Amino acid sequence: MSTLHFRNAKFEANGTDLSDHVASIAINYASEMLDETAMGDSSRIHKGGLKDWSIEVTPHQDFATGEWDATFFSLVGTTACYEVRPQNICATSGANANPIYSGIGVIESYTPISGDVGTLLDAPLTIQSAGDLSRNASAT
């Protein structure tokens, strides 16, 4: 088993690599829990339902043309293609070392200005599922 020094993740939106701005990123992947408990059961019985995913990204803000704010301000409430990899290198199939997580999502929230005095200006972004999340471990 190998571990990863997490310091070079890839984040792509609509084919544009914006990884160099990302300070933190998280993919949340879950299933709804349906209650299948019936008369006579002495414990709750749960059954997996629809899947749900989201991506939470905290970047350092950049107002230049083609950078963070120019890319995401107009995408709020609309769908786009997103891709995340643990490392910003080609995907590899050996032991699933660098899988590609991708899907169509909709931006739920974007905070163009967020920070404390004396800190870097951040711009947190939350993307919600608008389709399935795929995991591809093939070499690319």
MARMARVEX-785953 format. One line per 2 residues: number of its first residue (from 1); their letters; for each residue y negated, z negated, x of N, C-alpha, C. Coordinates in nm, 2 decimals, always signed. Layout:
# residues N
NUM = A = Y Z X Y Z X Y Z X ~ ...
END
This chain:
# residues 140
1 = MS = +0.12 +0.00 +0.08 +0.00 +0.00 +0.00 -0.12 +0.00 +0.09 ~ -0.22 +0.09 +0.06 -0.34 +0.09 +0.14 -0.46 +0.04 +0.05
3 = TL = -0.55 -0.02 +0.12 -0.67 -0.06 +0.05 -0.79 +0.03 +0.09 ~ -0.90 +0.02 +0.02 -1.01 +0.11 +0.03 -1.14 +0.03 +0.06
5 = HF = -1.21 +0.07 +0.16 -1.34 +0.02 +0.18 -1.43 +0.11 +0.10 ~ -1.47 +0.05 -0.02 -1.55 +0.13 -0.12 -1.69 +0.14 -0.08
7 = RN = -1.72 +0.26 -0.02 -1.86 +0.28 +0.03 -1.91 +0.42 +0.02 ~ -1.82 +0.51 -0.03 -1.86 +0.65 -0.04 -1.80 +0.72 -0.16
9 = AK = -1.82 +0.66 -0.28 -1.77 +0.72 -0.40 -1.85 +0.85 -0.43 ~ -1.78 +0.93 -0.51 -1.85 +1.06 -0.56 -1.88 +1.04 -0.71
11 = FE = -2.01 +1.08 -0.74 -2.05 +1.09 -0.88 -2.12 +1.22 -0.91 ~ -2.06 +1.29 -1.00 -2.11 +1.43 -1.03 -2.14 +1.44 -1.18
13 = AN = -2.25 +1.50 -1.21 -2.29 +1.53 -1.35 -2.32 +1.68 -1.36 ~ -2.25 +1.74 -1.45 -2.26 +1.88 -1.48 -2.26 +1.96 -1.35
15 = GT = -2.17 +1.93 -1.26 -2.15 +2.00 -1.13 -2.25 +1.96 -1.02 ~ -2.34 +1.87 -1.05 -2.44 +1.83 -0.95 -2.40 +1.70 -0.89
17 = DL = -2.38 +1.70 -0.76 -2.34 +1.57 -0.69 -2.46 +1.49 -0.66 ~ -2.46 +1.37 -0.73 -2.57 +1.28 -0.71 -2.53 +1.15 -0.64
19 = SD = -2.42 +1.15 -0.57 -2.36 +1.04 -0.51 -2.45 +0.96 -0.41 ~ -2.54 +1.03 -0.35 -2.62 +0.97 -0.25 -2.72 +0.87 -0.30
21 = HV = -2.74 +0.86 -0.44 -2.83 +0.77 -0.50 -2.76 +0.65 -0.56 ~ -2.63 +0.65 -0.57 -2.55 +0.55 -0.64 -2.53 +0.42 -0.55
23 = AS = -2.57 +0.31 -0.61 -2.56 +0.18 -0.55 -2.43 +0.11 -0.60 ~ -2.40 +0.13 -0.73 -2.27 +0.08 -0.78 -2.23 +0.17 -0.90
25 = IA = -2.09 +0.17 -0.92 -2.04 +0.26 -1.03 -1.91 +0.19 -1.08 ~ -1.88 +0.20 -1.21 -1.76 +0.15 -1.26 -1.72 +0.24 -1.38
27 = IN = -1.59 +0.26 -1.38 -1.53 +0.33 -1.49 -1.45 +0.23 -1.57 ~ -1.48 +0.22 -1.70 -1.41 +0.13 -1.79 -1.32 +0.21 -1.88
29 = YA = -1.19 +0.17 -1.88 -1.09 +0.25 -1.96 -1.01 +0.15 -2.04 ~ -1.00 +0.17 -2.17 -0.94 +0.07 -2.26 -0.88 +0.14 -2.38
31 = SE = -0.80 +0.06 -2.45 -0.74 +0.10 -2.58 -0.78 +0.01 -2.69 ~ -0.80 +0.06 -2.81 -0.83 -0.03 -2.92 -0.70 -0.11 -2.95
33 = ML = -0.71 -0.23 -2.99 -0.59 -0.31 -3.02 -0.58 -0.32 -3.18 ~ -0.48 -0.26 -3.23 -0.46 -0.26 -3.38 -0.37 -0.38 -3.41
35 = DE = -0.40 -0.45 -3.52 -0.31 -0.56 -3.56 -0.20 -0.51 -3.65 ~ -0.08 -0.52 -3.61 +0.04 -0.48 -3.68 +0.11 -0.60 -3.74
37 = TA = +0.05 -0.71 -3.74 +0.12 -0.84 -3.79 +0.15 -0.82 -3.94 ~ +0.27 -0.86 -3.98 +0.31 -0.86 -4.12 +0.37 -0.99 -4.16
39 = MG = +0.39 -1.00 -4.29 +0.45 -1.12 -4.34 +0.58 -1.15 -4.27 ~ +0.60 -1.28 -4.23 +0.72 -1.32 -4.16 +0.71 -1.33 -4.01
41 = DS = +0.60 -1.26 -3.96 +0.58 -1.27 -3.82 +0.52 -1.41 -3.78 ~ +0.56 -1.47 -3.67 +0.50 -1.59 -3.63 +0.40 -1.58 -3.52
43 = SR = +0.38 -1.46 -3.47 +0.28 -1.43 -3.37 +0.21 -1.30 -3.40 ~ +0.09 -1.28 -3.35 +0.02 -1.15 -3.38 +0.10 -1.04 -3.30
45 = IH = +0.11 -0.93 -3.37 +0.17 -0.81 -3.31 +0.06 -0.71 -3.29 ~ +0.04 -0.66 -3.17 -0.06 -0.57 -3.14 +0.00 -0.43 -3.11
47 = KG = -0.08 -0.33 -3.14 -0.03 -0.19 -3.11 -0.15 -0.12 -3.06 ~ -0.13 -0.04 -2.96 -0.24 +0.04 -2.90 -0.29 +0.14 -2.99
49 = GL = -0.42 +0.16 -2.99 -0.48 +0.26 -3.08 -0.55 +0.37 -2.99 ~ -0.67 +0.41 -3.04 -0.74 +0.51 -2.97 -0.79 +0.46 -2.84
51 = KD = -0.80 +0.55 -2.74 -0.85 +0.51 -2.61 -1.00 +0.53 -2.61 ~ -1.06 +0.45 -2.52 -1.21 +0.46 -2.50 -1.24 +0.44 -2.36
53 = WS = -1.35 +0.51 -2.31 -1.39 +0.50 -2.17 -1.54 +0.50 -2.16 ~ -1.59 +0.45 -2.05 -1.73 +0.46 -2.03 -1.75 +0.45 -1.87
55 = IE = -1.87 +0.50 -1.83 -1.90 +0.49 -1.69 -2.04 +0.42 -1.68 ~ -2.05 +0.32 -1.60 -2.17 +0.25 -1.57 -2.21 +0.28 -1.43
57 = VT = -2.33 +0.33 -1.42 -2.38 +0.37 -1.28 -2.52 +0.30 -1.26 ~ -2.54 +0.24 -1.14 -2.67 +0.19 -1.10 -2.71 +0.27 -0.98
59 = PH = -2.81 +0.36 -0.99 -2.86 +0.43 -0.88 -2.99 +0.38 -0.83 ~ -3.03 +0.42 -0.71 -3.17 +0.40 -0.67 -3.25 +0.52 -0.73
61 = QD = -3.35 +0.49 -0.80 -3.43 +0.60 -0.87 -3.49 +0.70 -0.77 ~ -3.50 +0.82 -0.82 -3.57 +0.93 -0.75 -3.63 +1.02 -0.85
63 = FA = -3.76 +1.04 -0.84 -3.84 +1.12 -0.94 -3.86 +1.26 -0.89 ~ -3.80 +1.30 -0.78 -3.82 +1.44 -0.73 -3.75 +1.54 -0.82
65 = TG = -3.80 +1.66 -0.81 -3.73 +1.77 -0.89 -3.59 +1.78 -0.85 ~ -3.50 +1.79 -0.96 -3.36 +1.80 -0.94 -3.29 +1.68 -0.90
67 = EW = -3.36 +1.57 -0.89 -3.29 +1.44 -0.86 -3.26 +1.36 -0.98 ~ -3.25 +1.23 -0.97 -3.20 +1.14 -1.07 -3.27 +1.15 -1.20
69 = DA = -3.40 +1.12 -1.20 -3.47 +1.11 -1.33 -3.48 +1.25 -1.40 ~ -3.50 +1.35 -1.32 -3.51 +1.49 -1.37 -3.38 +1.53 -1.43
71 = TF = -3.27 +1.48 -1.38 -3.14 +1.52 -1.43 -3.10 +1.44 -1.56 ~ -3.13 +1.31 -1.56 -3.08 +1.23 -1.67 -3.17 +1.20 -1.79
73 = FS = -3.30 +1.21 -1.77 -3.40 +1.18 -1.88 -3.37 +1.27 -2.00 ~ -3.35 +1.40 -1.97 -3.33 +1.49 -2.09 -3.19 +1.49 -2.14
75 = LV = -3.09 +1.43 -2.07 -2.95 +1.42 -2.12 -2.92 +1.31 -2.21 ~ -3.01 +1.21 -2.23 -2.98 +1.10 -2.32 -2.95 +1.15 -2.46
77 = GT = -2.83 +1.10 -2.51 -2.79 +1.14 -2.64 -2.72 +1.28 -2.65 ~ -2.70 +1.34 -2.53 -2.63 +1.47 -2.53 -2.51 +1.46 -2.44
79 = TA = -2.42 +1.56 -2.45 -2.29 +1.56 -2.38 -2.31 +1.64 -2.25 ~ -2.23 +1.59 -2.15 -2.23 +1.66 -2.02 -2.09 +1.63 -1.96
81 = CY = -2.06 +1.70 -1.85 -1.93 +1.68 -1.78 -1.96 +1.58 -1.67 ~ -1.87 +1.48 -1.65 -1.89 +1.38 -1.54 -1.76 +1.37 -1.46
83 = EV = -1.78 +1.35 -1.33 -1.66 +1.33 -1.24 -1.69 +1.22 -1.15 ~ -1.59 +1.13 -1.13 -1.60 +1.02 -1.03 -1.47 +1.02 -0.95
85 = RP = -1.49 +1.00 -0.82 -1.38 +0.99 -0.72 -1.41 +0.86 -0.64 ~ -1.30 +0.79 -0.60 -1.32 +0.68 -0.51 -1.39 +0.71 -0.38
87 = QN = -1.36 +0.83 -0.33 -1.42 +0.87 -0.20 -1.48 +1.01 -0.22 ~ -1.60 +1.04 -0.16 -1.66 +1.17 -0.17 -1.61 +1.27 -0.07
89 = IC = -1.48 +1.29 -0.09 -1.40 +1.39 -0.01 -1.31 +1.46 -0.11 ~ -1.24 +1.56 -0.06 -1.15 +1.64 -0.14 -1.04 +1.54 -0.20
91 = AT = -1.00 +1.57 -0.32 -0.89 +1.49 -0.38 -0.76 +1.52 -0.30 ~ -0.68 +1.42 -0.29 -0.55 +1.43 -0.21 -0.44 +1.39 -0.30
93 = SG = -0.32 +1.46 -0.29 -0.21 +1.42 -0.37 -0.12 +1.32 -0.31 ~ -0.13 +1.30 -0.18 -0.05 +1.20 -0.11 -0.08 +1.06 -0.16
95 = AN = +0.02 +1.00 -0.22 +0.01 +0.86 -0.27 -0.12 +0.84 -0.36 ~ -0.16 +0.95 -0.43 -0.28 +0.95 -0.52 -0.40 +0.88 -0.45
97 = AN = -0.42 +0.92 -0.32 -0.52 +0.85 -0.24 -0.67 +0.87 -0.29 ~ -0.70 +0.98 -0.36 -0.84 +1.00 -0.40 -0.84 +1.08 -0.54
99 = PI = -0.79 +1.01 -0.64 -0.79 +1.08 -0.77 -0.92 +1.11 -0.83 ~ -0.93 +1.22 -0.91 -1.05 +1.26 -0.98 -1.04 +1.21 -1.12
101 = YS = -1.14 +1.14 -1.16 -1.15 +1.10 -1.30 -1.26 +1.18 -1.36 ~ -1.23 +1.25 -1.47 -1.34 +1.34 -1.53 -1.33 +1.34 -1.68
103 = GI = -1.44 +1.37 -1.74 -1.44 +1.39 -1.88 -1.58 +1.42 -1.93 ~ -1.59 +1.46 -2.06 -1.71 +1.49 -2.12 -1.76 +1.36 -2.19
105 = GV = -1.89 +1.32 -2.15 -1.94 +1.20 -2.20 -2.08 +1.22 -2.25 ~ -2.13 +1.12 -2.32 -2.27 +1.12 -2.38 -2.34 +1.00 -2.32
107 = IE = -2.46 +1.02 -2.28 -2.54 +0.91 -2.22 -2.59 +0.82 -2.34 ~ -2.54 +0.70 -2.33 -2.58 +0.60 -2.43 -2.72 +0.54 -2.40
109 = SY = -2.73 +0.51 -2.27 -2.86 +0.45 -2.23 -2.90 +0.48 -2.09 ~ -3.02 +0.49 -2.07 -3.08 +0.52 -1.94 -3.21 +0.44 -1.92
111 = TP = -3.22 +0.37 -1.81 -3.33 +0.28 -1.79 -3.40 +0.34 -1.67 ~ -3.51 +0.42 -1.69 -3.57 +0.49 -1.58 -3.64 +0.40 -1.48
113 = IS = -3.68 +0.28 -1.52 -3.75 +0.19 -1.43 -3.69 +0.05 -1.45 ~ -3.63 -0.01 -1.35 -3.57 -0.14 -1.36 -3.57 -0.20 -1.22
115 = GD = -3.63 -0.32 -1.20 -3.63 -0.39 -1.07 -3.72 -0.50 -1.07 ~ -3.70 -0.58 -0.96 -3.79 -0.69 -0.93 -3.88 -0.66 -0.82
117 = VG = -3.99 -0.74 -0.81 -4.09 -0.71 -0.70 -4.02 -0.72 -0.57 ~ -4.04 -0.63 -0.48 -3.99 -0.63 -0.35 -3.85 -0.57 -0.33
119 = TL = -3.80 -0.52 -0.45 -3.66 -0.46 -0.44 -3.67 -0.30 -0.46 ~ -3.56 -0.24 -0.44 -3.56 -0.09 -0.47 -3.56 -0.07 -0.62
121 = LD = -3.63 +0.04 -0.66 -3.64 +0.08 -0.80 -3.50 +0.14 -0.84 ~ -3.44 +0.07 -0.94 -3.31 +0.12 -0.99 -3.33 +0.18 -1.12
123 = AP = -3.22 +0.26 -1.17 -3.23 +0.33 -1.30 -3.09 +0.33 -1.36 ~ -3.04 +0.21 -1.41 -2.91 +0.20 -1.47 -2.88 +0.30 -1.58
125 = LT = -2.76 +0.35 -1.59 -2.72 +0.46 -1.68 -2.58 +0.42 -1.74 ~ -2.56 +0.43 -1.87 -2.43 +0.41 -1.93 -2.39 +0.54 -2.00
127 = IQ = -2.27 +0.58 -1.97 -2.21 +0.71 -2.03 -2.09 +0.66 -2.11 ~ -2.09 +0.71 -2.24 -1.98 +0.68 -2.33 -1.89 +0.80 -2.35
129 = SA = -1.77 +0.78 -2.38 -1.67 +0.90 -2.40 -1.72 +0.99 -2.52 ~ -1.70 +1.12 -2.49 -1.72 +1.22 -2.60 -1.59 +1.31 -2.60
131 = GD = -1.49 +1.26 -2.53 -1.36 +1.34 -2.52 -1.27 +1.25 -2.43 ~ -1.16 +1.31 -2.40 -1.06 +1.23 -2.32 -1.10 +1.22 -2.17
133 = LS = -1.06 +1.11 -2.11 -1.08 +1.09 -1.97 -0.95 +1.14 -1.90 ~ -0.97 +1.23 -1.80 -0.85 +1.28 -1.73 -0.85 +1.22 -1.59
135 = RN = -0.72 +1.21 -1.54 -0.70 +1.16 -1.40 -0.62 +1.27 -1.33 ~ -0.68 +1.33 -1.23 -0.61 +1.44 -1.16 -0.59 +1.39 -1.02
137 = AS = -0.46 +1.38 -0.97 -0.44 +1.34 -0.84 -0.39 +1.46 -0.75 ~ -0.41 +1.58 -0.80 -0.37 +1.70 -0.72 -0.47 +1.72 -0.61
139 = AT = -0.43 +1.78 -0.50 -0.52 +1.82 -0.39 -0.61 +1.93 -0.43 ~ -0.74 +1.92 -0.39 -0.84 +2.02 -0.42 -0.91 +2.05 -0.30
END
